[in-house]
Amino acid sequence: MNTQESWKAAYRDLIGTVAQMGYPEEFGKVIAKNLGSEKTMRRMTAYLTNAKPRSAEEIADEMLAIMSDREQWIAKKEAEEANARYTQLLNENLFDED
């Protein structure tokens, strides 16, 4: 399964899980759209399957928590990348005061 097919499968799984819980498919589509990535959609589907939240508010809260985790992870990776580039500059002596 290629990446696009895998993403679509995660999207369908999430929407289907939300619908099976008795919520409108549109609610699942909004959640999937906000989460965006395959990994976050799969994480949300696992949460719904295992935790069985009792309200739409609990589902929305978990969606926001997953989105926050993803944003923190992205910020961490960006900081690591910047730090690696800065270290490379230092190692290549680009800051020498010759």
ZINORJO-V166758 format. One line per field, one symbol per residue. ss: DSSP state (H for helix, E for strand, L for the rest). phi: phi as a letter, one per 40 degrees, with the letter a starting at -180 (. if undefined). psi: psi as a letter, one per 40 degrees, with the letter a starting at -180 (. if undefined). Layout:
# ZINORJO-V166758
ss: ???
phi: ???
psi: ???
This chain:
# ZINORJO-V166758
ss: LLHHHHHHHHHHHHHHHHHHLLLLHHHHHHHHHHHLLHHHHHHHHHHHHHHLLLLHHHHHHHHHHHHHHHHHHHHHHHHHHHHHHHHHHHHLLLLLLL
phi: .ccccccccccccccccccccgccddcccccccccgcdcccccccccccccfdcacccccccdcccccdcccccccccccccccccccccccfcbcbc
psi: hiddddddddddddddddddeeiiddddddddddddiddddddddddddddgieiddddddddddddddddddddddddddddddddddddefeeif.
